[in-house]
């Protein structure tokens, strides 16, 4: 990291929910000399962001982002194209734009065709979040030590990519650059698949049995609390890869059922032991779990 | 709860792992006038139990349990029959025996055929535990406020059943009596099914993707860390009901895949919204999650 770090004078955050609110809080703490502008359609979110002093000014007008050196779009993925188009039309040339969306293939392919006039778009996806929504749940530490995927779009300059990486690193993220294809494949496995399974688990257990559930069930299904307005668009945009991951998962279930059906204790043991080993291996790499 | 509470003079705990160790600690705290005897084949577990003053005496001999008014068997389910047979042969008539095992059908049917000479066996299953094993992870509060299923066996007296309920209530449990059939069905859905899914999820994701996993994936798979020596016997004993629960789950997955494949946003939204609502409903019933 020999490049000089990027210190934007004005940071605009579009969308003041859990992700945007936390980002505003982190930016206030880490970039004390920058001006933070929060843009949200929700009057209550703007009020909270101002009251907590996470933003210097709050606006409901997207065009106010034209003043910023960097714009971070923190909205559900299905409105990202629309917002990028609008931002591009009013931005100064060279304005850096990044985001926090969970899928990248479609937006990168779209950006390649569209050819922005003014903005330099570099996608980002912080592996941070919660099943809880809204700025009420936001916190300054959300991105601290979290993995941040950075995904370049064709036509974006190396300098802009370096600046976006520098920005996320400065907020405490562990930045890794991947292609949009690789990104969407990885998240289909480690984020969208477990979410789909948690949802299907909630739907497959008869509600009257849920009253008896203990911590194990609750941990396994925690993420199913996520909101459909966030997750519906994610699943639709990444449907092919999620479909593949689910099919792969179904094959493992079939094997598990076969072991049960045939009372194959040795096969069952091997599956349980291998899963346990792999899971403990994740834990040992991260002291926080 | 008008019946007088049961205060055993001597409590024997067979097996000093997470469950038995925690039980010994809880008994020491809640029954300060009782003598606690810990029985374990592991010298190190006996040493720890003595050092922490969770037991008054520790022994590796099962027959030492003959002195107790109540014996609680805290071992994996596959050795329960063997241990109950041994305890029955040396116990005083009327000795109450309970356990903490995760399945009940097989043991209750076996007990009905066997007809114990001396012991009064009343099965119990506390919905408490952890993926961590061993007395090192034990804690006095494990059973505090946890749901305790109590399952009667044919031939056990009402008085013994009342005493076992009183015992678990005294330790802070919320006792509910169910039939062994109903118990095994409920736990196949809320405990064994999520465990099987967490295991299959760990096995279906290519290991190189696991490095990128964040909190959601980790929560969803936490229970997969459980040890095969505990979970193998549970799955084999409850295999029919787990098989059914898995089949039911597979049908929901098929529906989810269909919604993805046909881009049925409305169906997907309904599934996500219903799962989210059900899961939030569990949370709202229990302030601790």
Interface residues (C-beta under 8 A of the other chain):
Chain A: X127 X128 X129 X146 X147 X149 X185 X186 X187 X189 X190 X191 X193 X194 X195 X196 X197 X198 X199 X200 X201 X202 X203 X204 X205 X206 X207 X209 X210 X211 X212 X213 X214 X215 X216 X217 X218 X219 X220 X221 X222 X223 X224 X225 X226 X227 X228 X231 X232 X235 X236 X239 X242 X243 X245 X246 X247 X248 X249 X250 X251 X252 X253 X256 X257 X260 X261 X263 X265 X268 X269 X271 X272 X273 X274 X275 X276 X278 X279 X280 X281 X282 X283 X285 X286 X289
Chain B: X127 X128 X129 X146 X147 X149 X176 X185 X186 X187 X189 X190 X191 X193 X194 X195 X196 X197 X198 X199 X200 X201 X202 X203 X204 X205 X206 X207 X209 X210 X211 X212 X213 X214 X215 X216 X217 X218 X219 X220 X221 X222 X223 X224 X225 X226 X227 X228 X231 X232 X235 X236 X239 X242 X243 X245 X246 X247 X248 X249 X250 X251 X252 X253 X256 X257 X260 X261 X263 X265 X268 X269 X271 X272 X273 X274 X275 X276 X278 X279 X280 X281 X282 X283 X285 X286 X289
